[in-house]
Amino acid sequence: MSGETLQDRIDAAGDPLTMLRNASAGPYQFPIKAEFTNWRDEQEAWRHSAVLFDQSFHMTDLYIEGPDTRRLCEFLAVNSMSNWRKNTAKQFVHCTEDGFIVGDAIIFILDDERVNIVNKPSNANWVMFHAERHGFDVEFGLDARSLDNAGRRRCYRFEVQGPNAWSILEKLNGEPIEEFRFFGMGEISIAGRRVRALRHGMAGAAGLELFGPFDDYGLVRDAVLEAGEPEGLRAAGSKTYATAAHESGWFPSPLPAIYTADSLADYRKWLPADSFEASLSIGGSFIGDAADDYYLTPYDLGYGHIVKFDHDFIGRDALERKAAEPHLHKRTLLWSKDDVVRIFASMLGDGDRFKFMDIPASHYATCPYDDVLMKGQRVGISHYPVYTSNLRSWISLALLDENASAPGAEVTLIWGEPDGGTKKPTVERHVQTEVACQVRPCPISVAARESYKA
């Protein structure tokens, strides 16, 4: 790649953390309608009826084809590829040589030598760089997210989830849907089209992720909505989608650990200055001394069970060492309702106000990191506060030290940034305040928690 690079932007800012904390980018964007009905009913639909999530626009798809496809994925993934086979999907977690997370995505194994990797643009960049650097015999087809894409998308992608999802899908298919194992793929019929589908679920119920050629976008979407209306299915807008990860316990935006290591200097020079990694922002009350302080391991994020040492991959040696070291524990924080009311009330008074809480998702940076304290000592970070109508409460995901991770423990979250801390345009003048929180399991949804165990 030519022109200005990520490394050039870091050099201009003076250091990576200054660049990231002052970046103008706000939260990750979901370019669909904000609400189709209202976000409260849309949230409750995934627990009580069914919901249609439209994922057609906000994720980047990287298609990989060639004789080295599997070998490339094994080289990068911390999880095993031993059961690689057509019509399955796998989580794809990848790390630096130091064992810190770069990103995670889903690999759709479309054929023995053809896959699609789906999630944020940073995943595609990491894969393409290493394929080029190490000479893997593969070809790429990049279908960038809509914000980075001057043309139309290659495929639509929908999720149908919730307790009524399966009956709606079988109604569309015209017959029972069988032989779909968890994270297995197959085909069903919708409106006369053969639609490829991946089975997974949220809120403890089975559902399907549907994908196919974008020309069928409207036809398939309309058919799903029509079939689902009698069973309470609702289309979910961007406000609802921005809160979907939290009840199911997925940590959506760890900072990619690429900004500091000398070994990644070539990667930073490969990434352009307008890349996702060069544009994202860090926000929140946690103030590290350097960008390294924001890096996380797979063990911190609850991925320890998928790290497998049955293959050689980038970061293997570091993760073998880290496996026995202390790590953070993923939990849900249930926010004090009194403190939330106090924060909102400050918007209506004279004098100092607290950081505005947008509802239902109070995200003002791409990678939010808020301090969590116990008895005045820092014990972890909080990530992505949201209001969920299913609990009638504000919650956030947290990564906590072991001594603060027991369900029922009382901790304190610092809400807001230090005075004069950054130049982010999403941060208004405000003062910090404390929010009392109770530690809860993750996922907080009992049905989701039990289904994940199964």
TORSE-492229 format. One record per residue (C-alpha): residue number from 1; residue in three letters; x, y, z. Coordinates in pm, whole numbers, always signed. Each point is the difference from the previous one (the first is absolute). Last residue first. Example, Ala and Ser with C-alpha at 12.3 -4.5 7.8 and 13.67 -1.06 7.14 Angstrom:
2
2  SER  +1367  -106  +714
1  ALA  -137  -344  +66
This chain:
454
454  ALA  -2508  -2723  +2667
453  LYS  +196  +263  +190
452  TYR  -96  +259  -260
451  SER  -368  -98  +37
450  GLU  +17  +44  +377
449  ARG  +150  +347  -19
448  ALA  -240  +111  -273
447  ALA  -301  -110  +205
446  VAL  +137  +165  +316
445  SER  +55  +332  -182
444  ILE  +281  +181  +181
443  PRO  +252  -159  -232
442  CYS  +215  +50  +199
441  PRO  -75  -30  +371
440  ARG  -82  +307  +211
439  VAL  +219  +249  +185
438  GLN  -198  +278  +166
437  CYS  +67  +358  -95
436  ALA  +19  +335  +180
435  VAL  +60  +284  -244
434  GLU  +256  +270  +79
433  THR  +19  +338  -168
432  GLN  +223  +188  -241
431  VAL  -67  +358  -97
430  HIS  -126  +132  -333
429  ARG  +91  +209  -303
428  GLU  -102  -195  -309
427  VAL  +168  -311  -141
426  THR  -104  -118  -348
425  PRO  +236  +252  -164
424  LYS  +298  -186  +153
423  LYS  +259  +253  +113
422  THR  +114  -189  +307
421  GLY  +56  +24  +376
420  GLY  -106  +356  +70
419  ASP  -181  -115  +315
418  PRO  +40  -374  +39
417  GLU  -248  -211  -196
416  GLY  -343  -116  +109
415  TRP  -140  -278  +219
414  ILE  +223  -160  +264
413  LEU  -144  -341  +93
412  THR  -19  -119  +359
411  VAL  -14  -363  +111
410  GLU  -226  -219  +212
409  ALA  +42  -376  -28
408  GLY  -318  -199  -64
407  PRO  +157  -231  -255
406  ALA  +368  -49  +94
405  SER  +233  +190  -234
404  ALA  +167  +251  +231
403  ASN  +279  -220  +140
402  GLU  +50  -160  -342
401  ASP  +78  +330  -169
400  LEU  -279  +127  -220
399  LEU  -90  +36  -367
398  ALA  -338  +168  -21
397  LEU  -301  +5  -231
396  SER  -253  +272  +68
395  ILE  -352  +18  +138
394  TRP  -271  +261  +33
393  SER  -331  -130  +125
392  ARG  -357  -89  -96
391  LEU  +132  -358  -30
390  ASN  -153  -82  -339
389  SER  -15  +371  -84
388  THR  +375  +2  -16
387  TYR  +194  +323  +51
386  VAL  +354  -14  -122
385  PRO  +352  +60  +131
384  TYR  +279  -107  -238
383  HIS  +306  -120  +195
382  SER  +94  +5  +366
381  ILE  +357  -46  +113
380  GLY  +179  -173  +285
379  VAL  +85  -8  +370
378  ARG  +122  +355  +72
377  GLN  +21  +61  +371
376  GLY  -230  +237  +191
375  LYS  -179  -272  +191
374  MET  -75  -173  -330
373  LEU  +47  +203  -316
372  VAL  -104  -31  -366
371  ASP  +153  +244  -251
370  ASP  -174  +49  -335
369  TYR  +139  -120  -335
368  PRO  -196  +85  -315
367  CYS  +142  -110  -338
366  THR  -178  +177  -287
365  ALA  -85  +299  +215
364  TYR  -328  +162  +108
363  HIS  -202  -308  +85
362  SER  -299  +44  +230
361  ALA  -229  -254  -165
360  PRO  -375  +21  +81
359  ILE  +14  +293  +57
358  ASP  +277  +257  -20
357  MET  +152  +63  +338
356  PHE  +140  +354  +20
355  LYS  +311  +34  +213
354  PHE  -94  +167  +329
353  ARG  -117  +358  +39
352  ASP  +144  +285  +202
351  GLY  -198  +317  +48
350  ASP  -372  +39  -60
349  GLY  -234  -296  -9
348  LEU  -176  -207  -266
347  MET  +289  -206  -135
346  SER  +103  -77  +358
345  ALA  -324  -197  +38
344  PHE  +128  -260  -247
343  ILE  +304  -70  +214
342  ARG  -207  -12  +321
341  VAL  -245  -245  -160
340  VAL  +293  -225  -93
339  ASP  +131  +21  +357
338  ASP  -336  -99  +145
337  LYS  -33  -287  -246
336  SER  +333  -143  +113
335  TRP  +163  -172  -298
334  LEU  +4  -377  -50
333  LEU  +350  -95  -111
332  THR  +43  -313  -212
331  ARG  +309  -220  +36
330  LYS  +307  -105  -196
329  HIS  +292  -101  +220
328  LEU  +347  +154  -31
327  HIS  +312  -214  -4
326  PRO  +253  -143  +240
325  GLU  +276  -202  -170
324  ALA  -13  -372  -83
323  ALA  -132  +44  -354
322  LYS  +227  +302  -52
321  ARG  +307  -212  -70
320  GLU  -178  -217  -259
319  LEU  -153  +319  -137
318  ALA  +342  +154  -60
317  ASP  +131  -307  -181
316  ARG  -311  -23  -219
315  GLY  -8  +367  -102
314  ILE  -11  -55  -375
313  PHE  -110  -357  -60
312  ASP  +140  -353  +11
311  HIS  -260  -271  +48
310  ASP  -147  -221  +273
309  PHE  +52  +270  +263
308  LYS  -367  +88  +29
307  VAL  -146  +325  +130
306  ILE  -379  -54  -11
305  HIS  -53  -44  +375
304  GLY  +207  +307  +81
303  TYR  -235  +222  -197
302  GLY  -145  +178  +304
301  LEU  +120  +345  -104
300  ASP  +290  +12  +246
299  TYR  +115  -345  -114
298  PRO  +3  +114  -364
297  THR  +242  +275  +107
296  LEU  -65  +372  +34
295  TYR  +185  +318  -99
294  TYR  -108  +329  +158
293  ASP  +317  +53  +206
292  ASP  +206  -51  -316
291  ALA  -135  +332  -132
290  ALA  +209  +182  +259
289  ASP  -35  +150  +349
288  GLY  -361  -110  +26
287  ILE  -294  +223  +78
286  PHE  -317  -192  +86
285  SER  -283  +254  +11
284  GLY  -129  -61  -349
283  GLY  +96  +32  -362
282  ILE  +227  -157  -260
281  SER  -55  +99  -363
280  LEU  +15  -170  -339
279  SER  +157  +166  -305
278  ALA  +337  -164  -56
277  GLU  -133  -350  +72
276  PHE  -297  +50  -232
275  SER  +233  +105  -280
274  ASP  +24  +362  -115
273  ALA  +372  +31  +68
272  PRO  +71  -314  -200
271  LEU  +115  -326  +164
270  TRP  +325  -133  -142
269  LYS  +220  +230  +211
268  ARG  -180  -121  +313
267  TYR  +55  -358  -116
266  ASP  +370  +62  -61
265  ALA  +36  +139  +355
264  LEU  -165  -311  +143
263  SER  +316  -156  +146
262  ASP  +78  +330  +173
261  ALA  -314  -47  +208
260  THR  -201  +319  +64
259  TYR  -323  +46  -196
258  ILE  -113  -351  -94
257  ALA  -197  -130  +298
256  PRO  -344  +52  -154
255  LEU  -204  +181  +269
254  PRO  -275  -229  +125
253  SER  -330  +81  -168
252  PRO  -294  -240  +25
251  PHE  +30  -191  +328
250  TRP  -271  -263  -53
249  GLY  -208  -78  +309
248  SER  -340  -95  -143
247  GLU  -175  +282  +188
246  HIS  +268  +242  -117
245  ALA  +35  -85  -366
244  ALA  -344  +124  -107
243  THR  +22  +360  +123
242  ALA  +125  +168  -321
241  TYR  -250  -214  -194
240  THR  -288  +166  +182
239  LYS  +101  +353  -91
238  SER  +93  -113  -352
237  GLY  -347  -127  -73
236  ALA  -150  -340  +73
235  ALA  -279  -144  -216
234  ARG  -266  -153  +220
233  LEU  -139  -352  +16
232  GLY  -319  -34  +205
231  GLU  -113  -342  -118
230  PRO  -264  +128  -245
229  GLU  +260  +241  -149
228  GLY  +266  -264  -60
227  ALA  -109  -125  -341
226  GLU  -38  +354  -134
225  LEU  +329  +119  +149
224  VAL  +191  -301  -134
223  ALA  -151  +41  -350
222  ASP  +80  +371  -8
221  ARG  +363  -61  +93
220  VAL  +42  -278  -257
219  LEU  -139  +201  -292
218  GLY  +170  +324  +101
217  TYR  +351  -149  +22
216  ASP  -27  -239  -297
215  ASP  +227  +211  -223
214  PHE  +246  -4  +292
213  PRO  +87  -362  -71
212  GLY  -40  -229  +303
211  PHE  +13  -13  +378
210  LEU  -218  -115  +288
209  GLU  +112  -27  +361
208  LEU  -227  -250  +170
207  GLY  -156  -35  +342
206  ALA  -11  -234  +297
205  ALA  -112  +140  +335
204  GLY  +199  +73  +318
203  ALA  -12  +379  -26
202  MET  +223  -23  -306
201  GLY  +44  -269  -260
200  HIS  +210  -174  -263
199  ARG  -75  -175  -324
198  LEU  +152  +128  -323
197  ALA  -214  +37  -311
196  ARG  +24  -6  -379
195  VAL  -321  +102  -172
194  ARG  -150  -187  -294
193  ARG  -252  +243  -145
192  GLY  -370  -60  -63
191  ALA  -113  +246  +265
190  ILE  +229  -159  +260
189  SER  +135  -353  -32
188  ILE  +261  -137  +239
187  GLU  +366  -82  -44
186  GLY  +272  -135  +223
185  MET  +254  +116  +253
184  GLY  +123  -126  +334
183  PHE  +90  +228  +289
182  PHE  -231  -204  +223
181  ARG  -123  -299  -204
180  PHE  -255  +42  -275
179  GLU  -119  -350  -87
178  GLU  -367  +96  -23
177  ILE  -217  +292  -104
176  PRO  -360  -120  -10
175  GLU  -199  +80  -315
174  GLY  -125  +301  -196
173  ASN  +329  +186  +40
172  LEU  -174  +324  +97
171  LYS  -210  -180  +261
170  GLU  +313  -179  +121
169  LEU  +170  +338  +43
168  ILE  -292  +141  +196
167  SER  -14  -310  +223
166  TRP  +374  +32  +66
165  ALA  -11  +370  +87
164  ASN  -279  -16  +258
163  PRO  +235  -13  +303
162  GLY  +229  +271  -141
161  GLN  +224  +55  -300
160  VAL  -18  +53  -376
159  GLU  +334  +138  -114
158  PHE  +42  +162  -339
157  ARG  +290  +37  -245
156  TYR  -28  +136  -352
155  CYS  +287  -65  -238
154  ARG  +233  +180  -240
153  ARG  -62  +345  +139
152  ARG  -58  +293  -232
151  GLY  +274  +232  -121
150  ALA  +201  +277  +163
149  ASN  +82  -217  +299
148  ASP  +170  +129  +314
147  LEU  -315  +93  +195
146  SER  -181  -294  -162
145  ARG  +236  -260  +145
144  ALA  +268  -122  -240
143  ASP  -52  -298  -231
142  LEU  +358  -117  -52
141  GLY  +55  -294  -233
140  PHE  +335  -158  +70
139  GLU  +217  -259  -174
138  VAL  +212  -258  +177
137  ASP  +345  -157  -30
136  PHE  +154  +120  +327
135  GLY  +315  +207  -49
134  HIS  +83  +94  +358
133  ARG  -33  +378  -33
132  GLU  -296  -6  -237
131  ALA  -202  -248  +202
130  HIS  +103  +184  +315
129  PHE  -123  +336  -125
128  MET  -325  -139  -141
127  VAL  -92  -171  +328
126  TRP  +71  +301  +222
125  ASN  -190  +235  -232
124  ALA  -303  -230  -16
123  ASN  -25  -13  +379
122  SER  +43  +377  +39
121  PRO  -299  +61  -230
120  LYS  -244  -122  +270
119  ASN  -180  -333  -37
118  VAL  -25  -280  -257
117  ILE  +258  -243  -140
116  ASN  -131  -185  -308
115  VAL  +155  -330  -100
114  ARG  +104  -197  -310
113  GLU  +240  -293  -21
112  ASP  -214  -279  +145
111  ASP  -320  +188  -78
110  LEU  -210  +272  +165
109  ILE  +186  -14  +329
108  PHE  -154  +306  +169
107  ILE  +266  +143  +229
106  ILE  -141  +222  +275
105  ALA  +196  +291  +142
104  ASP  +236  +92  +278
103  GLY  +257  +272  +29
102  VAL  +361  +96  +67
101  ILE  +3  -155  +346
100  PHE  +326  -13  +194
99  GLY  +225  -307  +9
98  ASP  +335  +175  -46
97  GLU  +32  -133  -356
96  THR  -322  +185  -73
95  CYS  -336  -170  +24
94  HIS  -282  -150  -203
93  VAL  -343  -133  +94
92  PHE  -202  -158  -283
91  GLN  -322  -162  +120
90  LYS  -95  -284  -224
89  ALA  -260  -74  -262
88  THR  -97  -326  -163
87  ASN  -127  -76  -349
86  LYS  +324  -147  -136
85  ARG  +243  -151  +248
84  TRP  +275  +100  +240
83  ASN  -17  -219  +312
82  SER  +369  +52  +86
81  MET  -24  +379  -40
80  SER  +74  +65  +367
79  ASN  -29  +342  +161
78  VAL  +285  +249  +26
77  ALA  -52  +85  -367
76  LEU  +270  +158  -221
75  PHE  +203  -289  -141
74  GLU  -305  -225  +3
73  CYS  -188  +248  -221
72  LEU  +290  +18  -245
71  ARG  +32  -380  -13
70  ARG  -372  -35  -68
69  THR  +9  +237  -296
68  ASP  +333  -122  -140
67  PRO  -146  -175  -308
66  GLY  -206  +303  -103
65  GLU  -296  +217  +93
64  ILE  -52  +270  +260
63  TYR  -309  +223  +17
62  LEU  +29  +290  +244
61  ASP  -333  +145  +111
60  THR  -4  +331  +188
59  MET  -285  +62  +241
58  HIS  -241  +294  +32
57  PHE  -225  -40  -304
56  SER  -185  -331  -30
55  GLN  -29  -78  +370
54  ASP  -378  +53  +16
53  PHE  -127  -150  +324
52  LEU  -350  -150  -16
51  VAL  -151  -63  +343
50  ALA  -216  -267  +157
49  SER  -249  -51  +282
48  HIS  +79  +49  +370
47  ARG  +374  +50  +53
46  TRP  +105  +128  -344
45  ALA  -324  +199  -18
44  GLU  +73  +191  +320
43  GLN  +272  +202  -171
42  GLU  -225  +91  -294
41  ASP  -279  +95  +238
40  ARG  +229  +248  +176
39  TRP  +167  +112  -325
38  ASN  -319  +131  -153
37  THR  -162  -102  -330
36  PHE  +259  -11  -279
35  GLU  +259  +190  +201
34  ALA  +337  +155  -90
33  LYS  -19  -92  -370
32  ILE  +316  -173  -117
31  PRO  +362  +108  -15
30  PHE  +135  -170  +315
29  GLN  +294  +219  +102
28  TYR  +270  -74  +255
27  PRO  +1  +270  +265
26  GLY  +159  +342  -57
25  ALA  +294  +82  -223
24  SER  +172  +333  +68
23  ALA  +319  -149  +137
22  ASN  +137  +169  +314
21  ARG  +37  -313  +214
20  LEU  +139  -200  -293
19  MET  +263  +248  -116
18  THR  +123  +78  +350
17  LEU  +15  -373  +71
16  PRO  +203  -76  -313
15  ASP  +282  +251  +65
14  GLY  +111  +340  -131
13  ALA  -314  +78  -197
12  ALA  +192  +41  -327
11  ASP  +195  -320  +62
10  ILE  -321  -193  +66
9  ARG  -154  +137  -319
8  ASP  +308  -96  -203
7  GLN  -9  -349  +151
6  LEU  -361  -39  -114
5  THR  +114  +82  -351
4  GLU  +15  +289  -245
3  GLY  +42  -98  -364
2  SER  +69  -342  -147
1  MET  -120  -352  +75
